[in-house]
Amino acid sequence: MPPKKQVEEKKVLLGRPGNNLKAGIVGLANVGKSTFFQAITRCPLGNPANYPFATIDPEEARVIVPSPRFEALSEIYKPASKVPAHLTVYDIAGLTKGASAGEGLGNAFLSHIRSVDSIYQVVRCFDDAEIIHIEGDVDPVRDLDIINTELRLKDIEFSEKHLESIEKITRRGGQSLEVKQKKEEAELVTRIIELLKSGQRVANQSWSTKEVEIINSMFLLTAKPSIYLINLSERDYSRKKNKHLLGIKEWVDKYSPGDLIIPFSVCLEEKLSHLSEEEAEEELKNLGVQSALPKIVTTMREKLELISFFTCGPDEVREWTIRKGTKAPQAAGVIHNDLMNTFILAQVMKYDDVIEYKDDAAIKAAGKLLQKGKDYVVEDGDIIYFRAGAGKN
C-alpha cells in the first residue's frame, strides 16, 4: 500500500482572524500620541490639549499603506481609478499607573485596547518643560514598566477568572471529552498566569496550534503584537543619538523579545504634515534624514502578517489586504462573498512578470499566466483575476 499522504497542519495565527485588522496607539499621557496620530493620518483632530486625558474616546482613521508596487502597477495600467491598501489606526486615551484597577480612565482605556489587534506603544524620550509629564520627569524605562504592568495585571485578573470558570467543570470529575479538554485548558491558563506574573508578555512566547486557539478565545491584552515608537526631539532624531536608547533596548530584549523599536520624532513628523510634498522633501534633505512614517505603517502590517494581492485593469488598480496563508477562494471573498461562494479558479500573474512584460497579452503568450485552483495559497504581490460561476438567486 502507498504511504498515507501527510496532512500539513494549518498554522493558526495569534490574534483575531480576519483581514481588516486594527492598530491602537498606546502610551502614557503627553508622550505625543495624538500628535503622532495627526501626522500619520494627515487628518488633524484639532490641537491636542496639554493635559492628561485630552483624548477620551479612541479616534479612528484609515492610513494609506506606502506601496511602490501599487504605484508601479498604476503606471503600467493607467487606470481610471486607483485604490491603495490601508491600515486602520486608533488613537487611544493616555494610560496612567493604576489603570488596571480603574484609575484615571483605566477601564475605558483597557477596553479600547482589547478591541484592537496590535499596539503602537509611543515612548517619550524628549525633554520639554512646557509639556507636562504625568510622572513628573522623563524616564522611558519606567514608563514602559508602567504600561507593561497595567496590561499584565488586567490579563492576570481575566485569566484567574477564566481559570475559576474552567475549574467549576473539572471539579465534576469523570472521563468525558469536555472534562479532559477543560483540564488541558486549565493547565495552559495556569502557565499563562505564571508567565504574566514573571513580567513576560503572551505574544512573545512559542505556542502550539491548539494553545493559540485557546489563547485567541481569551482576547488577552499582552497577546497583541507591539511596536515600540521612541519619540525623540528633532535634534536627537537627526543626529541618531539619545541617552535613553540603550536602556529601552535592554528592556525590550528582556520583556518583549523580538518586538521592534523604531525611533522617530513626532515634532518633525507633525511639521512635515503641514508642508507640501516638495517642501517636506526639501526639509528632510536639509536634515539628512527620512520620515519614519512609511516604515511605521509597513512594519505593523508585517507584524500582523498581512500581505497584498492586486486586481488590475484599465478601470481600476486596487491593492487588497489579506492574512498570510489565505487561499484563493477566501482572497476572492475579500472582494465579494459571491466570488468566494462560486469560485472556479484564479488566474495569477506574478508582480515581477508584470513589471517585465508590461502587458497581460504578452504575459499570457509567454506562458506566465498561471491557472490556480481552490487550494492555491495567495502569495504577496500576486496580480489575480478571479473566475466564478453564477450566483444563486
N, C-alpha and C positions, 0 to 999 in steps of 0.2 A: 504493500500500500504506500502511496506517496505520502511524504510527511505533511502534517497539518500546517496549513498556512497560518503564520503568526499574525495575530491582530495587534496592530500598533495601538497602544493606549493613548487616547486623546489627551493632550495636555490641557488642564484646566487652569486658567489664569487667576491669580489672586485679585479679587475685586469684583465689582458688579459687571455682569456680562452686558455687552452692547457696544454700539459704535459711536453714539453721541455722548461721550464722556465729558465730565466737567472738572475743572481745576479751581481750587479755592486759594485765595491769597490770605495767608495767616501770619500773625505776629503780635507782639505787644503793641499797646497804643503808642502812636507817634514815632513809628520806626520808618514811615514812608510808604505804607501800604496803599493808601488811597491815591497818593500822587503817582505811584507806580501804575496803579490801575488806569488812571487818566492817560498816562503816557502810552501804555501798551495798547489801549483801545483807541487812542486819539479821539476820545469822546468825553470831554471834560464834564465832571459831575458838579462843577462849581468848586470854589476854593475849599479844601478840607480845613475844618476849624482846628486850631492848635490846642486841642484839649482831648482827654480820653473819651472814647465812645462817640466820636464825631460821625462814624459810620455805624448806624444802629441796625439797619436791615441790609442783607447782602445785596450788592448791586451786580447785575449780570450784564455781560457783553460777549459778543462773538468776535474773536480776534482772527484776522486773516492769517493763514499759515504761509510764511515766505516759502516760495516754491519755484526754483529755477526751471524745473521740469514743466510746470504748468505754463510758465512764460514762453518756454521754447516751443511747446505744442501749440500754443495760441498763435505764435508767429508763423508756424507751418500751415495751420488750418485756416487762419484769419476768420474766425467765426463771428457771427452777428452778436453773440452773447458769450461772456466769459464768467464762469462761476468758480471761484477758488475754494479750497478747503478752509475750514475754520476750527478754532478751539474755543469752547465756551469757558469763560473765566468769571469767577465771583470774587468780589471784594467783601471780606467778612470782618465784622466788628473786632476791634482790638481786644486781646485776651489780657487778663490780669491774674496775679497769683491768687489762688483760691477759687478759680473758675469752676473746678470740678465739684466744689461744694456750693456753687450758686453765687459766688461773689461777683460784684460788678454786673456785667451782662453774661455771666458764665454759662448759664443754661442755654440761652439763645445762641451764644457763640458755638457751643459744642454741638447743638442740634444742626446748625448750619454746616459745620464741618462734616457731620455724619452724612449729609446729603450730597457731598461732592466725592469725586473718585480719586483725586490726588491733591497734593498740597504744595504750593509755593510758600516756603517759610522765609519771610523777609526779616533779616537780622541787621540791626543798626550798628554801624561802625564809624559814624561821623560825629564830631563834636559841634554843637551849635547851641549857644546859651539861650537863643530865642525860641528854640523848640524843646519843650519840657520833656524829659524822660520820666516815665511814670515811676521808675525805681530810683530816681534821683541822679544817677550818673550812667555813663556808657560802659557797659560790661557785657559784651555779646555772649560769652560762655555762660554767664549767669542767666541771661535771657533765654538761651537755648535750654538750659536746665528747667526753667520755669515752665516753658511750653511743653517740653517732653514730659515733665512730671504731671502736669494737668491732664494731658491726653492719656497717659498711662493710668492715672488714678481713676479716670472715668471708665477706662476699659476694664480695670480690675473690679470696680463696682459692678459693671454689667456682667462680667464673666462669673463673678461669685453668685449673682442672682441666677444666671443661666445654669450654673452647676447645681444650685439648690433645686431647680425645677427638674433637672435630669435625675437627681438622686431620689426624688419622690417616686420615680418609675423604677429605678434599680432596686430600691428597698423592698419592692413587692416580691423580689426573688423570682425563681422559675428559670426555665431554659428557652423561653420564647425568643424569636429573632429580634423583636423590639428591645427586650431587656439586654440581649447581647450587644446590639448596636449602641444602646444608651450607655452601657458600661465602657465601651471603647471611646465614645464621645466624652464621657466623664474624665477618662484618663487624659485625653487631649486637652480639655479645658483646664484641668489641674496643671498640666505642663505650661499652658499659656499664662496662667496666673503667676506661676513661679518665675517665668521668663519676664513678665512685666514688672514684678517686684524687684528683679535684679537690675532694672534700668533699661532693658532692651525693648526694641520695637518688634511687633509681629512681622512687619513687611520685610525685615532684613534677615529672615531665617529661611531654612530649607524645609519645605513641607511636601508630603506625598499628595497625590491627586485626591485621594479620599479625605485627607486632612484639610486641603484647600476648600473642598466643597462645604465642609462643616464651618470653617472659618468665614467663608463668604456669607453664610447664613447668619453670622453674628454681627456683621457690619461694624467691626472694630475700627476705632479711630487710628490706631497705630499700625493697621494693616494697609494703610494707604501709602502709595509711593510718594516720596518727598524730594524736592529740590530746594537747596538752601541758597537763597539770594542774598549776597553780602552787600549791603548798601553803604558804599564809600562816598566820601566827598569827591567832587570833580577832580581836585588836585591829586588825591591818592589814586583814583582810578586811572588818571593819565600817566602817573609815574609807576603804577602797578605795585604799590607798596602800602602796607598798613600794619601797625603794631599788633593788631588783633588776629591777623590771618592764621598764624601758626596755631594759636590756641583753638581757633574754630576748627581747623583741620583735625587736630588731635581729638576734639570732642566728637566730631562726625565719625572718624575712624573707630572710635570706641563704642558709641551708642547708636550710630546709624550707618554701619559699614556698607560701602558700595553706593551710597547716595552721593549725588553730585553737588559740588559747591560752585556757584557762578558769581564772581564779583561783578558788580555793576554800580552805576551812580544814578540814583533817582533824580538828583539835581540836574545832571546833564541830560538825561532822557526827557525830563519834563521840558527843559529848554528847547531841545530838538523838536519836540512835538508841536511847538508853536512856529517853527520855521518852515519855509518851502523846502521841497526835496533838494533843490540846488544849494540853498543856504545851509541846510543840515550837512550835506556832503562837504561843503567848504569848511564848516566848523570842525567836523571830525578830522578832516585833512590837516587843519592847523594844529589840532591837539595830538595828532598821531595815533588815534585810537579808532575803534569801530563801535557802533551801537551794539549793546548786548541783547537787545530785544529779540532779533531773529533767532539767536541761539536759545534764548529762554523759552520761546514758543516751540521750536522744533524739538528741543531736548525733552520737553514734557510729553510730546506726542510719542517719542521713543520710549519714555518711562511707562507710558500707558499701553505700550505695544500696539500702537496704531500705525497703519500703513495706508497707502493710497493706491487707487486704480483710477483710470481716466476713461471718459467717453468723449469721443472727438468727432467733429464733423463741421460742415460749413455753417450750421445753425448755432452750434454751441460746443464749447470745450468746457468740461466740468471735471473737477477733482473730487472724488468721493473718498470718504474715510471709513475704514473697516478695521477690526481687530486682526492681528497676525494669526494665521491659521484658518481664516474664513474660506469656506468652499464656494465654488462658483454660484450655485443657486442662492445661497444666503447673501452673497455680494449683490446679485441681481435684485434681491429683496430690499436692499438699501435704496434702490431706485424706486421700486414699486412692488408691493406684495404680490401682485398678479404675475410679475416676471419670475418670482421665486416659485409660485404655485404651479405655473405652467411651463417651467424651464425645460428647454430641449437641449441646447448646447451654448457654449461660449466661444466666439471667435476672438482669439487673443493675438495681439501684436506686442512684441517687446519694445520697450522705450528706445533702446539703442538702435533697433532696426528702423523705427520711425524717423529717428534723427538722421540715420544714414541714407535712407531711400526717399524720405520726404513725400511719399505718395502711396496711398493704400493699394492702388493697382500694381505698382512696382513691387511692393512687399508681397502681394499675392503671387505675382509672376515669379518671384524669387523663391517661392515655397516657404515663406516666412509667416504666412497667416495660419495660425495653429487652431485646430478644432479640438475643444476640450469639453468633457462631459461633467456629470454631476459630482464626481469625486475630485475634480481639479481644485487644488488649493491655490487661491489667487496670490500672486507674488507682487511685491511692492513695485509700482511703476507700470504695471500691465495696462495696455490700452485694450478695452474689451467692447465687443458688440454682442449683445445677448439675443438669442433666438428663443422665442417662446410660442406655445400653442395658444389657441383661442381660449379666452377666459370663460368660465361658466356663467350663465345668466342667472 
